[in-house]
């Protein structure tokens, strides 16, 4: 009889949901029985995965917390190994498993850092520690998450296995006129409108850059917090910064064809798909040295301190002014992506980890 792996993930539609869906499909193809405990919004990522049990009983507030925990506890008891993705999923899983006498091994993977301050941050810190102490294996999507887990008492935390993303090819039919007439170089940012992305720093950097680079245009593709977008647009107008917010775009590969530099000002990232897309497209990257970004870029781009508009503007300016060096960095970036394991290799790696944990628990 095949072993059963239970994958647990909270409400998500982006990178984490896609990663878990791909892992579920790959494990199923390798002969594992696969179950998924998640939320209704995430179940759409698994709709075409025949043979995978998907249960969408994720707690939505206090009124159904007990019911969701009961369902999860039952599914943990039926599994041979459990793999929770994200802080919410990790905490829910270790709490649901706490009263099981013979529970299976539990892996928790942190894909994001816990940000913020004050009372809420302290409470989240307690939740982190609970996961670190109760998971049989804790992995992180970046080196700083692994160190955080170790500091909280996790035993032998590991860097999670990361695959090279399968990226779409640009549509050569897309015309440059989509972005209006070109007056100078184009800087592209692909980002949600969210505080973590520090688009305020980006606006300030664009204003500084405009003073040195004639006709530079900076475009941001992505949607999100509408109130924050209003604040950012007021800031842009006040500073006369050459930034255009494009909203959600489905043609990012085509935008990359037109970009001279890709830039990201985030206060934290794991291994962002947007940077991988830029690296794959041969667009030189300037980004903040946070989270897993240095691990991803290495010496194949410009890394700057977070929160500094001056540093970001200077890095983008260097890439625009020295096109020979920019081309060399773009070439290195493609080489770095080429050595990342494939999704199949990542799935095999997780399968091997699961087997080792199952063997050591007997």
Buried (B, 14 or more C-beta within 10 A) or exposed (E): EEBBBBBBBBBBEEBBBBBBBBBBBBBBEBEBBBBBBBBEBBBEBBEEBEEBBBBBBBBEEEEEEEEBBEBBBBBBBEBBBBBBBBBBBBBBBBBBBEEEEEBBBBBBBBBBBBEBEEEEEEEBBEBBBBBBEBBBBBBBBBEBBBEBBBEBEBEEBBBBBBBBBEBEEBEEEBEEEEBEEEEBBBBBBBBBBEBBBBBBBBBBBBBBBBEEBEEBBBBBBBBBBEEBBEBBEEBBEEBEBBBBBBEEBEBBBBBBBBBBBBBBBBBBBBBBBBBBBBBBBBBBBBBBEBBBBBBBBEEBBBBBEBBBBEBBBBBBBBBBEEEEEBEEBBEBBEEBBEEBBEBEEBBBBBBEBBEEBBEEEE
